[in-house]
């Protein structure tokens, strides 16, 4: 089962790697007034260490989210056992969706000034640097993570393992679709203007929404592998005996 889980994570990572360049080219193509990127610029994303950190976070999240399907497939998980890992992982990605959606709205409404509220959280409103915005963004994300962990735990604390898995994927899928419905129009609005940094914020929203949406299909793909494994596994002599 663990091998199928690893294969699922690798397929997820491969899908993200293959989609990176097309999504960048579509998001920053020649249809907008602000910065246009070409093929070489899009390929340059693979040389950015931040890209690989985010990919590693997504792969780790997918792997942790598959721990529950592994236990369900192997029938090792007692009913109503505390399931902190899927709750925290789901809350983390819901927090990212919420953060990316709000960032997209702020950038669409206030242009570059939309990111200044994060500098307030970092405690520097006079001459904020990029580090202040990053710190403020991390603080905001942690707050959203804590809030979503409480909300999701409240709804899922009485779920059976299988029901919790379905709830996690359902919430993440719906959240990613809703976030994309916010981020995509916001990106179109900003690209029609001559904004400098704001398109980066809305593009982050698009990238987050697509990444989480694809992540939701991981458990389903794993169960397809697990079902195939069960069919190929030789039956024991006791199973072949007539009743």
WOVEN-V83888 format. One record per backbone hydrogen bond with DSSP energy under -0.5 kcal/mol. NH is the residue of the N-H (numbers start at 1). CO is the residue of the C=O. E is the energy in kcal/mol with one decimal. If there is no record, write none. Layout:
# WOVEN-V83888
nh = {NH:NH}
co = {CO:CO}
e = {E:E}
This chain:
# WOVEN-V83888
nh = {5:6:7:8:9:10:11:12:13:14:15:16:17:18:19:20:21:22:23:24:25:26:27:28:29:32:33:34:37:42:43:44:45:46:47:48:49:51:52:53:54:55:56:57:58:59:60:61:62:63:64:65:66:67:69:70:71:72:73:74:75:76:77:78:81:87:88:89:90:91:92:93:94:95:96:97:98:99:100:101:102:103:104:105:106:107:108:109:110:111:113:114:115:116:118:119:119:120:121:122:123:123:124:133:134:135:136:137:138:139:140:141:142:143:144:145:146:147:148:149:150:151:152:153:154:155:156:157:159:164:165:166:167:168:169:170:171:172:173:174:175:176:177:178:179:180:181:182:182:183:184:186:187:188:189:190:191:192:193:195:200:201:201:202:203:204:205:206:207:208:209:210:211:212:213:214:215:216:217:217:218:221:222:223:224:225:226:227:228:229:230:231:232:233:239:240:241:241}
co = {1:2:3:4:5:6:7:8:9:10:11:12:13:14:15:16:17:18:19:20:21:22:23:24:26:29:191:191:28:38:39:40:42:43:44:45:47:48:48:49:50:51:52:53:54:55:56:57:58:59:60:61:62:64:65:66:67:68:69:70:72:71:71:76:78:83:84:85:86:87:88:89:90:91:92:93:94:95:96:97:98:99:100:101:102:103:104:105:106:107:110:111:112:113:115:115:116:116:117:118:119:120:119:129:130:131:132:133:134:135:136:137:138:139:140:141:142:143:144:145:146:147:148:149:150:151:152:153:156:160:161:162:163:164:165:166:167:168:169:170:171:172:173:174:175:176:177:178:179:179:180:182:183:184:185:186:187:188:190:190:197:197:198:198:199:200:201:202:203:204:205:206:207:208:209:210:211:212:213:214:215:217:218:219:220:221:222:223:224:225:226:227:228:229:236:236:237:238}
e = {-2.1:-2.5:-2.3:-2.2:-2.2:-2.4:-2.4:-2.0:-2.4:-2.6:-2.3:-1.9:-2.4:-2.5:-1.7:-1.2:-0.6:-0.6:-2.4:-2.3:-2.6:-2.3:-2.7:-2.3:-0.8:-1.0:-3.4:-1.0:-2.4:-2.3:-2.6:-1.3:-1.4:-1.5:-1.4:-1.4:-0.5:-0.7:-1.2:-1.8:-2.3:-2.2:-2.3:-2.3:-2.3:-2.4:-2.5:-2.5:-2.5:-2.5:-2.6:-2.3:-1.2:-1.0:-0.6:-2.1:-2.0:-2.3:-2.9:-2.1:-0.9:-2.4:-0.7:-0.7:-1.4:-1.2:-2.8:-2.6:-2.5:-2.4:-2.2:-2.0:-2.2:-2.3:-1.8:-2.1:-2.4:-2.7:-2.7:-2.4:-2.3:-2.4:-2.1:-2.0:-2.5:-2.4:-2.2:-2.2:-2.9:-1.3:-1.5:-1.6:-1.5:-1.3:-1.1:-0.6:-1.0:-1.2:-1.1:-1.2:-0.5:-1.0:-2.1:-1.6:-2.1:-2.6:-2.7:-2.4:-2.4:-2.4:-2.3:-2.4:-2.5:-2.1:-2.4:-2.5:-2.3:-2.3:-2.9:-2.2:-1.9:-2.3:-3.1:-2.2:-1.9:-1.7:-2.1:-1.6:-1.6:-2.8:-2.1:-2.0:-2.4:-2.5:-2.3:-2.2:-2.7:-2.4:-2.3:-2.4:-2.6:-2.5:-2.1:-2.5:-2.4:-2.2:-1.9:-0.8:-0.6:-3.0:-2.4:-1.6:-2.4:-2.2:-2.5:-2.2:-2.6:-1.3:-1.4:-0.7:-1.4:-0.9:-0.7:-1.6:-2.3:-2.0:-1.3:-2.0:-2.9:-2.5:-2.3:-2.4:-2.3:-2.5:-2.1:-2.3:-1.8:-1.4:-0.5:-1.1:-1.6:-2.4:-2.6:-2.3:-1.5:-2.0:-3.0:-2.5:-2.0:-2.4:-2.3:-1.7:-1.9:-1.6:-0.8:-1.0:-0.7:-0.6}
